[in-house]
Amino acid sequence: MAELEIRDLTVRVDGTDILNGVTLGLEKGKTLALMGPNGSGKSTLAYAIAGHPSYEITGGSLLFKGEDITGWTPDERNRAGVFLAMQYPVEVPGVSLTNFLRTAVNARLEEDKPVREFMGDLRQAMADLDVDESFLQRSVNEGFSGGEKKRFEILQMAMLKPEIAVLDETDSGLDVDALRIVSEGIDKLRGPDLGVLVITHYTRILRYVDPDEVHVMLGGRIVASGGPELADELEEHGYEHYAVSA
Amino acid sequence: MTTLDTITEDVVLGRSSDAGEPAWLTDRRLAAYKTWLDQDWPNRKVDEYWRNTPFDRLIDVTLPLADDGDSAGVELPEGVVDRLDNPAATVTVVDGAVLDVRVADTWADRGLVVEPLRDAAAGPWAGVVSEHLGSLTTTGNGSGRDEDRTISANDAMWDAGVFVFVPAELEVTDPIGIQHYITRPGVHQPRLLAKTDHHAKATILVEHLGGDFPDVETTSRAKTAAVVNEVMEVIAKDSSQVELISLNEHGDDVAYLSLQKAGAHRDATVRHYSATIGGATVRLRPEVDLLGPGSAAFPSGIWFADEGQHFDVQPYMRHLAPRATSDVLYKGALQGKSRAVFRGNVYVAKNAVGTVTNENNRNLILTPGARCDSTPFLEIECADITAGHGSATGQIDARHLFYLQARGISREQALRLIVLGFFNQVLDHITVDAVAERTLAVIEREIDLADLDQVAVAANSLELED
């Protein structure tokens, strides 16, 4: 069985059904792309996987390593190894980035990592993502540009070493240079111990992070699945074709 | 038995002569007594500054004035002053008696004076005391507005007074710590007079502790067994820098009224930090009169109110000279059935051209049942100024909580980080390590008291993007 197993998942937000039966499996070592137009339910799936309280799972199942995690809190899911890089990372005023990361890393490891070791890892991750050391003095996402926020999401992913990472529109709002840095950062983290779900509207990021599978979502359902070539088709023909058949 | 309500000329005279005070001070007290005689107690319907704190309901004027009985040998808990590294001076006040004054030799040798106010008034410093005592509180003599009866009561009957004098050009780099302990019920009326002469520098920390009298009956549920009615005056002469730190960790059975007022002369800087944590009722007035051109005031503070507490914080900045600066920043949290009031005032006089002023207050309502009223006022008579003000009261932001939880941080830890983060902007202003540590510790303690399952989270304003 895949590390993350989504079966016939239905999700409701504010009384509206957004996901209408999604089935998807993500194995470690694999990279999946989930593509779809705005409003197709991609981010809803991301939040549902991460356990956002406003996203009510009304049916189907969400299994991580064979365990049903639908009743788990967001922190329990992350500590177990499920990570969500958010489309719009939130500014948390007054909470220092260093303190936040250390708290998060210790929670994930369930032990106190020595400060020296932690700072060493952090400096390395920052260097890899071309993040200036002055960020250490700042509050979480406060005053960050869009590109800096996305870089910081991937930096957290590097520090927390998840087994499953969901990247929600990580490419949106990034210029070419920033996209390259972020993509290289993601690429560096890929390997046999990590499964990645790349959620994107455009194929741009897939030129840097090549997926093993591509799935197309529309109206809260997966309407097509295939290999990397599917992304190229989408690039050429857009989503309209599926809208008709869906 | 004399109460706040039954002061007589004989009592004023008797107290003053028993204490061996000089005639001029006795006269000063008698003059204040006459003012007191002509006044009524504050009334929320008449005095807008008392609108949110019903004096008649919360303050028991029939309590006896506490006398400075035998306080020696009373066991006193450790406070922040006890944890200062190398304080320049320490003062211990218990129930209206100045028990202990220590001034470090290095600072005493260079001219720092810290002594009981009565001694100063009767000794070589009489001239300084006479010139400045009451200069910021007495109508006509000072710069302030008409003061109410609580202030004339203190002017007439203050008990434990402390005098601090920093001579010209002396920069006292170690803090001066003053501890007030209350071990018995009744009315306590402490006083502080501090003067930093030109180009001098000082940090004065005033700490209030004690005041748990669970067995003492009160005349009504809202009233307390002890009232602390305090006045502080700080005279910051030209180009001096003074920081006043006020920590209130009174026990549950205290109503604390405190005017903490500074006059800033030419190019002087006054910093003020207050932490309001203890007591049942608190009405705190951090005030600065910006008397000289180029003077500056930076008042900041926090409060954390829990079940049954009523806090009313009223900073007042008066720009009375050109090119002065003030920046007011207060942050408060509330939980349980509690109430906080922020009434900020900035007055800019007609001649105060080039004024730069900013006034901000933020409040965090942690659990349902708490109420906060925040109003930053600006009263501007001069056109050529820069002024800003802001106020916001809200709950924990659901987006913040989810973001931290999505990084593996438990709900409880996340709430802790968010609340501490909320206060961080003010904590950054604290210059004394022991004060910062203590502030953090009391905030943590308040969070521990909170029922975290009851924490109200702001309606999810997350845009449901897709």
Interface residues (C-beta under 8 A of the other chain):
Chain A: V13 D14 I18 N38 G39 S40 G41 K42 S43 T44 A50 G51 H52 P53 S54 T73 P74 D75 N78 R79 L84 M86 Q87 Y88 P89 V90 V92 P93 G94 V95 S96 N99 F100 T103 A104 A107 R108 S139 V140 Q156 L160
Chain B: A398 R399 H400 F402 Y403 L404 Q405 A406 R407 G408 I409 S410 R411 Q413 A414 L417 I418 L420 G421 F422 F423 N424 Q425 N460 L462 E463 L464 E465 D466
